[in-house]
Amino acid sequence: MTLGLNNETVQTAVRLLLATAPGGLTISPASDFSMNYGNVNGLGIGPAAGLTIVSASGGVIYSTPYLIKPSFSSFSSTTGSVKVYVSVDFVHPAILELRDAAASGGPYTAISKSSGAQSSLTTTAASGSSLTRYLGLFVSNVNGPTAFTGSDSATLTYTLTVP
């Protein structure tokens, strides 16, 4: 009997989870993760539990912490990069905008809307670690005919790259 063991296949694995951070909005895991900001307004009145109001020019930012949990194995590198972009924008993008920050007080920057120029969240994501980021929903304080009532939603797409 001869065993042909000279060919080995190294399997690599990558997984990126989003999770609820202490004091933040609940992240619902499913086939896609989801987060609900509830009712918002341009004055920052009555934020839901898990949200903090941050002043911004032209409106307010409803901010919540959340966790990014990368996992990967069998790569030559011990760290990876995490990027994000808005893959489906709000129907009312002049009034609502998703922003990101490394700290609760900011500064908050608009999340890219281009898959070719994604917003970098980190370049040092270690497998098994938890990275706290702050997702901000900017709400314009505009009044008049451009204001709206009702629901709106957007989709973020995250990319974990391990060299």
C-alpha positions in Angstrom: 0.0 0.0 0.0 1.3 3.4 -1.0 0.0 6.7 0.4 0.5 9.7 -1.8 1.0 12.5 0.8 3.3 14.8 -1.2 0.4 17.1 -2.1 -1.0 19.2 0.7 -3.8 21.7 0.5 -3.7 24.5 3.0 -7.2 25.8 3.7 -7.7 29.5 4.6 -10.7 30.8 6.3 -12.0 34.4 6.8 -15.0 35.5 8.8 -16.2 39.0 9.9 -18.9 39.4 12.5 -20.6 42.6 13.7 -21.8 42.6 17.3 -23.5 44.7 19.9 -21.1 46.9 22.0 -21.9 47.7 25.6 -24.2 50.7 25.7 -24.9 50.5 22.0 -27.9 49.6 19.8 -28.7 45.9 19.4 -27.2 44.3 16.3 -29.5 41.6 15.0 -27.6 38.8 13.5 -29.2 37.1 10.5 -28.0 36.4 6.9 -27.3 40.1 7.1 -26.7 42.1 10.3 -29.2 44.9 11.0 -29.4 47.9 13.3 -32.5 50.1 14.0 -32.1 53.8 15.0 -35.8 54.2 15.6 -37.3 57.7 15.2 -34.8 60.4 14.5 -35.0 64.2 13.9 -32.7 67.0 13.0 -32.8 68.4 16.5 -31.6 65.3 18.3 -34.7 65.2 20.6 -35.6 61.8 22.1 -32.9 59.4 21.0 -33.5 55.7 21.5 -31.7 53.7 24.1 -28.1 53.0 22.9 -27.8 56.2 20.9 -25.8 59.3 21.8 -26.4 62.7 20.2 -23.3 64.5 18.7 -23.7 68.1 17.3 -22.8 68.6 13.7 -23.0 71.4 11.3 -26.4 71.4 9.6 -27.9 68.8 11.9 -27.1 66.1 14.5 -25.4 62.7 14.5 -27.1 59.8 16.3 -24.1 57.7 17.3 -23.8 54.1 18.6 -20.8 51.9 19.4 -20.6 48.5 17.7 -18.0 45.7 17.5 -16.2 44.4 14.5 -14.9 40.9 15.1 -12.5 39.5 12.4 -11.5 35.8 12.4 -9.0 34.3 10.0 -6.6 31.4 9.8 -3.8 30.0 7.7 -2.6 33.3 6.3 1.0 34.5 6.3 -0.1 37.8 7.9 -1.3 38.1 11.5 -3.4 41.3 10.7 -5.9 42.3 8.1 -7.6 45.5 7.0 -11.3 46.3 7.3 -13.1 48.6 5.0 -16.7 49.7 4.5 -18.9 51.5 2.0 -22.5 52.4 1.5 -23.7 49.9 -1.1 -27.3 51.0 -1.0 -27.9 54.6 -0.1 -30.8 56.2 1.7 -33.7 57.4 -0.5 -33.2 60.8 1.1 -29.4 61.2 1.0 -29.5 65.0 1.4 -31.1 64.5 4.8 -29.6 61.2 6.0 -25.9 60.1 5.8 -24.0 57.3 7.5 -20.7 58.4 9.2 -17.9 56.6 11.0 -15.7 57.5 14.0 -13.0 55.8 16.1 -14.3 57.5 19.3 -17.7 58.4 20.5 -17.1 62.2 20.3 -15.8 61.9 16.7 -14.6 63.3 14.5 -17.2 61.6 12.2 -16.5 61.3 8.5 -18.9 60.3 5.8 -18.7 56.6 4.8 -17.7 56.2 1.2 -20.4 55.4 -1.4 -18.0 53.8 -3.8 -16.9 50.1 -3.8 -13.7 51.2 -5.5 -12.8 53.7 -2.8 -14.0 52.2 0.5 -13.6 53.9 3.9 -10.8 52.3 5.9 -11.7 51.3 9.4 -8.4 49.6 10.4 -5.3 48.1 8.8 -4.3 46.2 12.0 -7.3 43.9 12.6 -6.0 40.8 14.5 -7.9 37.5 14.3 -10.1 36.9 17.3 -10.0 40.6 18.4 -12.8 43.0 18.8 -12.6 46.5 17.3 -15.0 49.2 18.6 -16.2 51.7 16.1 -19.0 54.3 16.2 -21.6 54.3 13.5 -23.2 57.7 13.2 -26.4 58.6 11.4 -26.3 62.3 10.4 -29.8 63.8 10.3 -30.1 67.2 8.6 -32.1 69.9 10.5 -33.6 71.2 7.2 -37.2 72.4 7.3 -39.7 72.9 4.6 -40.5 70.9 1.5 -37.3 68.9 1.4 -38.0 67.4 4.9 -39.7 64.1 5.1 -41.5 61.7 7.5 -41.4 58.0 7.3 -38.8 55.3 7.2 -35.6 55.0 5.2 -32.8 52.5 5.1 -29.2 52.1 3.8 -26.9 49.1 3.4 -23.2 49.0 4.4 -20.9 46.4 2.9 -17.8 45.5 4.9 -14.6 44.0 3.5 -12.0 42.1 5.5 -8.7 41.6 3.6 -5.9 39.5 4.9 -2.7 39.4 2.8 
